């Protein structure tokens, strides 16, 4: 049995979106604001791109809700006040077809790794070490892209150990590692880059078969469709691609 499971209700997620998860990139809000719903693994790169977008569009602020792709896709289809959606896989984006104002565009790829705290006190050297009773490892919830891929890799490598918790997204998994609450966790390669010296990563056998593709799209409910499309253009254009590649993302 899992020792702890984090979950969010759809209603709670929408409430969080409306009240507390939206954070402006800049200081004061401009005359106009657009809201971007983005997978948590995009938090560093999209925050930087949001700042660049604001610099290019005086009087416009960019606000973000970073969360599990599944949660954000559900919010988008329920009409949450937002302008752009970016998910960590195409299946989740497909579930939000009714909210899309245009065809989604692929803009990045990522691959899953097994991360450990830099100290690696559990001496984890391979995925098989997860079957040791003393090893505490964490995964994402099954509804999140990171959870689906993580479970597939566990199954394919015949790992039968039980995770100590299922986290809502990769950032939560990473937090378990950096806070010393777990010995290992499944995250994306870019999360290890972002964490710097705090964690180390091991390649997972077969992970190359599970490369995840990130799509982005302007939303039907956007009150600023031109700005929404311009943000999509920034992400998919040369400037956005350079930021993403610097962070460790692969090309779409």
C-alpha positions, 0 to 999 in steps of 0.5 A: 500500500502506498504510504502517501498519495497526493491528489486534487479534485477537478473542482479544487484544481479549478479553484486553485487555478482561479485563485492562487496558481496564476503568477505573473512573470513580471512585477505589476500587471500590465494593461492586458494579461494572458494566461498560459496553462503549462506542464510543470516540467516547463516551469523554468523555460516558460517563465523565461519565455514569458518574460521575453514575451512581456519585453516584446509586448509592452503593457502585456503580462503573462501569467502561468498555471503550472500543474499536471498536464491531465489537470490542466487539460481538464481545466481547459475543457471546462472553460477555465479562463486561459489563453494557451495550453501546453502539455507534456504529451500528445494524448493529454492534448488530444483529450482537450480537443474541444477547447482548442482554437487551432491545431496543436503544434509540437515544440519539444521532446523529453525523456525520463530518467531515474533521479537520486539525491546527489548524495545517493545514500541508498547507493542506487546504481541501476533500476533493479535497485528499486526492488530492494526493500530498503529503497524508497522511490516515488513516481507520478500519479498514473493520470500524468504523462510522467506517471504513464511512462514511469509505470511502463518502464517499471513494467518493461524492466520487471520492477515489482517494488512499490513506490512510497508515494505517487506525486501529482507531477515531476516537480513534486517528485523532484521535491521529494528527492531534494528534501531527502524524503525519497531515495529515487524518483522518475523525472524528465531529463530536463528536471535534472538539468534544472535541479543542478547539483542537487540530484544525479540521474541514471539512464533507464533501459528502454527509455528511448522508446518512450520519448514524450512530445510536448504540444502547444495550442491557443485556446478557444476561450481566449479573450486575446486570441492574437496574443495567444497565437503570438505566444505559441509562435514564440515557443515554436520559433527560433528564440523559444527553441533555443531556450528549450534546447538550453534547458535540455529539451529535444527538438520536436 
